[in-house]
Each structure stands twice: as C-alpha cells, then as structure tokens.
Amino acid sequence: MLCIASVPLAVQGEDLVLTETEDTIRITLRQKPVLEYVKTTRPVPSGLDQYYQRSGYIHPVFAPTGEQVTGDYPLDHAHQHALFFAWTKAKFDGTNVDFWNQAKQLAGIEFRGVSEIKRSPQRVSFCVKHAFTVGQGNERVDAIHETWTVSVYLTPSDHFLFDVESRQRCASDKPLRIEEYHYGGMAVRGNATWLKESADRSIQPGDLQFLTSEGKNRWDGNHTRPHWVAMSGKIAGQDVSLTVLCHPDNFRAPQPVRLHPNKPYFCFAPSVVGDFKIEPGEEYVSQYRYLVTSGPVDVDLVEKHWKQYSSSNEDLVPGEESE
C-alpha cells in the first residue's frame, strides 16, 4: 500500500503532479489543480447532521481557470458529494438498504485504502478501495468492495480530461440486489451557485444547462439513454463545462440518465430500466470519462473525445483520432 500517514508523497513528471497526504490525493497539471480525492471525511457544515459525513469521492473538480465545478454537502441535498457513486433502492441479506440517502442511516460508503499509484508519459493514476457497508455500529458489515482507478491525462491548456473506473464485487457470499428506481449510480453534483427554485424553468445568462449527445436538455432528456451528458454555466462570471462520457461497455449502455429539473446534479442510472444483481464471484464494472473546460460546451471537442473513448483501440491516447 502506498498510503502514507503524514508526509506528502509527490509523483510527478514534467507537467502532471500527484500529491498524497493523510487526507487527500491531489492532482495538478502545469501547477493548476485538476481534482482532489477525499480519503478522510471533511467537516460537516454547521446545521447538518453528522450522518452526512462520507469519504471515498472526488471534490473539488476544477476548471482550467481554477473554478470549483463540483459542490459538496449542499444544504438542499447534503448526501450529494460532488463526484460520487451510490446505489439507492437496494436489498442485501433480505434487508432494504440505501447507500445514497444517508439520512435513512441504513448503509454507508467509506474509503478503505490506497492500493496503487502509477505514472506513464501521458497520465498519472491512482487506485483506491471503498466499502459499501450495511447496518450501524458493531453490527455493520461489508456488502460490496469497490476499487476506483482514477487517471488524469496530459492535455492542452484549454481542457482537463480524466477517467474513473469502478469495479464492485460482493464482500461475502450474499448478493446485492439493486431494484428498479429512477436514480442511483455514478453521479455529479455541481457548484452551489447553479441551484434553481423548483418551479423555475427560465434560463438566465450563466444558469446551469444540460446538453446530451442526443441534443436534449434537463427537462426533455431525463431518463433518456445518451452517450454523454454535459453541464455548463457560469461560476464567478467564468463560463465552465463538465461533460461525462459513459463507456459503451458499461452495463446497459447507453445507460439511462437522471437529469434533475432544478438541482445541479445528474447521474447515470441503469436501475431506471429494471432490477439487477451483483452476484458473488462476479464483477460489476463501470467506466466514465470526464472532460472539463473553461468555456461553454464544445460539441466538436466532446465528439472527438467520444470517438476516441468508444474506440476498440485501448492504446489510443485521449484526443487522438481512431483509424
């Protein structure tokens, strides 16, 4: 294990630098922050209950101009933690569980360790372990063990690019059943400035907007099955965008998406179209690519990366054309 207690560990090349401390893993590109992974729970904001604390997610995700694109512990939905993965309506060992809605106090997700840090000429990567736990106190048990591999790529200065691969396995001989539900899976919560009133469908300059690969927005794109979803708007006067690409090898790809009508979040939710199980001895693999820019959504750039990401050529460097 490469996790260390107090002395920062830097893994660097000419431009990409990974720094690990007791609390975080931080990656910068040409001295600009790209993202931070949360190893230890951060303080819960005043006014919120302590059961909202969580580790094992990414926050912040930064735009190339330095804005924090993601949000954590939002007062309206404090269980939404920036870039996170959680199942909602599920059943384990005959008991109903919910890893998403922390207020129910039925289950949790936590960081368990760093297993690997790697560097190549074009990327820097780290692998971390999570546990999906069920129950409370001394009666808590592990239901799912998950490994994330996060890879940040060497890119031009106008955008950041990184991948998150999740591998989930049963922690025992008991399966996890994910039941049909309208959200749950790999999610992104955006900056708090993008929150709108629930009945407000107006679009003011700088407001958060969604765009899917099918050309749909946050209202007509909900529960459709696009290849990618982009969220964009202004933060402190700066245009930014974050696009998530769903790998074609993912379960039920292209996966249905939950696009929220007023909150700055969305998720890829395979449970929308029915129940499924993660069985002992099997592995549930999810892969997503994240493109972050300091500008409005550039569909040509997104499509260029989608062409590469969906290519069968695994050795292709992100941004290059497939043959």
WOQUISUL-V556721 format. One record per residue. SS is DSSP state (H for helix, E for strand, L for the rest). NEAR is the number of other C-alpha atoms within 12 Angstrom. D_FIRST is the distance of its C-alpha to the first C-alpha in Angstrom with 1 decimal. Layout:
BEGIN
ss = {SS & SS}
near = {NEAR & NEAR}
d_first = {D_FIRST & D_FIRST}
END
This chain:
BEGIN
ss = {L & L & L & L & L & L & L & L & E & E & E & E & L & L & L & E & E & E & E & E & L & L & L & E & E & E & E & E & E & L & L & E & E & E & E & E & E & E & L & L & L & L & L & L & L & L & L & L & L & H & H & H & L & L & L & L & E & E & E & E & E & E & L & L & L & L & L & E & L & E & L & E & L & L & L & L & L & L & L & L & E & L & E & E & E & E & L & L & L & E & E & E & L & L & E & E & E & L & L & L & L & H & H & H & L & L & E & E & E & E & E & E & E & E & E & E & E & E & E & E & L & L & E & E & E & E & E & E & E & E & E & E & E & E & L & L & H & H & H & L & E & E & E & E & E & E & E & E & E & E & E & E & E & L & L & L & L & L & E & E & E & E & E & E & E & E & E & E & E & E & L & L & L & L & L & E & E & E & L & L & L & L & L & L & E & E & E & E & E & E & L & H & H & H & L & L & L & L & L & L & L & L & L & L & L & L & L & L & E & E & E & E & L & L & L & L & L & L & L & L & L & L & L & L & L & L & L & E & E & E & E & E & E & E & E & L & L & E & E & E & E & E & E & E & E & E & L & L & L & L & L & L & L & L & L & L & E & E & E & L & L & L & L & L & E & E & E & E & L & H & H & H & H & L & L & E & E & E & L & L & L & L & L & E & E & E & E & E & E & E & E & E & E & L & L & L & L & L & H & H & H & H & H & H & H & H & H & H & H & L & L & L & L & L & L & L & L & L & L & L & L & L & L}
near = {14 & 23 & 28 & 20 & 17 & 12 & 14 & 19 & 22 & 23 & 27 & 27 & 23 & 18 & 27 & 34 & 38 & 38 & 34 & 32 & 25 & 23 & 28 & 35 & 41 & 38 & 44 & 37 & 36 & 22 & 21 & 25 & 31 & 46 & 43 & 35 & 44 & 37 & 33 & 26 & 28 & 22 & 19 & 21 & 17 & 12 & 13 & 19 & 20 & 19 & 25 & 34 & 31 & 42 & 39 & 41 & 48 & 45 & 37 & 32 & 45 & 39 & 40 & 33 & 29 & 28 & 32 & 36 & 47 & 41 & 36 & 38 & 35 & 28 & 22 & 21 & 25 & 28 & 40 & 42 & 44 & 40 & 43 & 43 & 45 & 44 & 45 & 37 & 32 & 36 & 28 & 34 & 19 & 12 & 19 & 22 & 33 & 35 & 39 & 35 & 29 & 31 & 21 & 21 & 25 & 29 & 38 & 39 & 43 & 33 & 34 & 28 & 32 & 33 & 22 & 23 & 31 & 26 & 26 & 21 & 18 & 27 & 32 & 37 & 36 & 38 & 33 & 39 & 34 & 37 & 33 & 40 & 37 & 34 & 25 & 16 & 12 & 9 & 11 & 17 & 24 & 31 & 38 & 41 & 35 & 37 & 35 & 39 & 34 & 42 & 38 & 42 & 38 & 32 & 29 & 18 & 21 & 24 & 37 & 44 & 45 & 41 & 35 & 37 & 33 & 34 & 29 & 35 & 31 & 30 & 26 & 21 & 17 & 23 & 29 & 41 & 30 & 34 & 28 & 23 & 26 & 28 & 37 & 37 & 43 & 43 & 41 & 43 & 43 & 50 & 40 & 31 & 27 & 34 & 29 & 25 & 17 & 13 & 10 & 14 & 19 & 17 & 18 & 13 & 16 & 24 & 33 & 41 & 42 & 40 & 35 & 38 & 29 & 21 & 21 & 24 & 30 & 33 & 24 & 19 & 28 & 30 & 32 & 32 & 31 & 34 & 37 & 44 & 48 & 47 & 47 & 41 & 36 & 32 & 31 & 19 & 15 & 23 & 30 & 41 & 46 & 50 & 48 & 44 & 46 & 44 & 33 & 26 & 21 & 27 & 26 & 26 & 27 & 30 & 37 & 36 & 47 & 40 & 39 & 34 & 28 & 30 & 36 & 41 & 47 & 47 & 48 & 47 & 43 & 38 & 33 & 29 & 26 & 20 & 22 & 24 & 28 & 32 & 22 & 20 & 18 & 20 & 23 & 31 & 27 & 34 & 35 & 45 & 38 & 43 & 48 & 45 & 40 & 31 & 31 & 33 & 33 & 26 & 26 & 13 & 27 & 36 & 27 & 20 & 38 & 34 & 27 & 26 & 36 & 30 & 22 & 15 & 15 & 12 & 14 & 18 & 23 & 35 & 29 & 20 & 19 & 19 & 9}
d_first = {0.0 & 3.8 & 5.6 & 8.5 & 11.5 & 14.6 & 14.8 & 14.7 & 12.7 & 15.1 & 14.8 & 18.4 & 21.3 & 24.9 & 24.9 & 21.5 & 19.2 & 15.9 & 15.2 & 12.4 & 13.6 & 13.1 & 15.3 & 15.1 & 14.1 & 17.4 & 18.8 & 22.1 & 24.6 & 27.2 & 26.4 & 27.1 & 24.6 & 23.7 & 21.5 & 19.2 & 16.6 & 17.0 & 14.0 & 16.5 & 20.0 & 22.6 & 26.0 & 28.4 & 31.6 & 34.7 & 36.7 & 33.9 & 32.8 & 29.4 & 28.6 & 28.0 & 24.7 & 21.7 & 18.2 & 16.4 & 18.9 & 20.0 & 22.6 & 24.4 & 25.1 & 27.4 & 30.5 & 31.0 & 33.6 & 31.2 & 32.3 & 29.9 & 30.6 & 28.7 & 29.6 & 27.8 & 29.5 & 32.9 & 35.7 & 37.3 & 34.2 & 31.5 & 29.3 & 28.8 & 25.7 & 26.0 & 24.0 & 22.9 & 23.1 & 25.0 & 27.5 & 30.8 & 33.3 & 31.5 & 32.1 & 29.8 & 31.3 & 34.7 & 33.8 & 34.0 & 30.8 & 30.1 & 26.7 & 28.4 & 31.1 & 29.4 & 32.8 & 33.4 & 30.6 & 30.1 & 26.5 & 23.4 & 20.2 & 17.1 & 13.6 & 11.1 & 7.6 & 6.0 & 5.0 & 6.7 & 9.2 & 12.4 & 15.8 & 19.2 & 22.7 & 23.4 & 20.2 & 16.9 & 14.4 & 11.3 & 10.1 & 9.9 & 10.8 & 14.2 & 16.6 & 20.3 & 21.9 & 25.6 & 27.8 & 27.7 & 26.8 & 26.4 & 27.5 & 24.6 & 23.0 & 20.5 & 22.6 & 20.2 & 16.6 & 16.0 & 13.6 & 14.6 & 14.4 & 16.2 & 17.9 & 20.3 & 23.1 & 25.3 & 28.6 & 32.0 & 32.5 & 34.3 & 31.4 & 27.7 & 26.1 & 22.7 & 21.6 & 19.8 & 19.1 & 18.7 & 18.2 & 19.4 & 19.9 & 21.7 & 19.9 & 22.9 & 26.2 & 27.6 & 27.9 & 27.8 & 31.1 & 31.3 & 35.0 & 37.2 & 36.9 & 37.7 & 34.2 & 30.5 & 27.6 & 25.9 & 27.7 & 28.4 & 30.1 & 32.0 & 33.2 & 35.4 & 38.4 & 38.8 & 39.7 & 43.3 & 45.7 & 45.7 & 49.2 & 48.9 & 48.9 & 50.2 & 48.2 & 48.7 & 47.6 & 43.8 & 43.2 & 40.2 & 41.1 & 39.5 & 40.2 & 39.2 & 39.5 & 42.8 & 44.2 & 44.0 & 43.4 & 41.9 & 45.0 & 45.9 & 42.4 & 41.0 & 40.0 & 40.8 & 38.4 & 37.7 & 35.3 & 34.3 & 35.0 & 35.4 & 35.8 & 37.6 & 39.6 & 40.0 & 37.9 & 39.7 & 42.2 & 39.7 & 39.5 & 36.0 & 34.8 & 31.7 & 32.0 & 29.8 & 30.2 & 29.7 & 28.8 & 31.6 & 29.5 & 28.5 & 30.0 & 33.7 & 33.4 & 35.0 & 33.8 & 36.2 & 35.5 & 36.2 & 37.8 & 38.7 & 42.3 & 41.8 & 38.2 & 35.9 & 33.5 & 33.3 & 31.1 & 31.0 & 32.2 & 32.7 & 34.1 & 37.2 & 38.7 & 38.0 & 35.9 & 33.1 & 30.5 & 26.8 & 27.4 & 25.3 & 24.1 & 24.5 & 22.2 & 23.5 & 22.5 & 23.5 & 23.5 & 25.0 & 25.8 & 26.7 & 29.4 & 30.2 & 33.3 & 35.5 & 38.6 & 40.2 & 38.8 & 39.6 & 40.3 & 40.7 & 37.2 & 35.7 & 37.5 & 36.5 & 32.8 & 33.6 & 35.4 & 32.3 & 29.8 & 32.1 & 32.8 & 31.8 & 30.8 & 27.0 & 27.0 & 29.3 & 28.0 & 28.5 & 31.9 & 33.5 & 36.3 & 36.0 & 38.8}
END
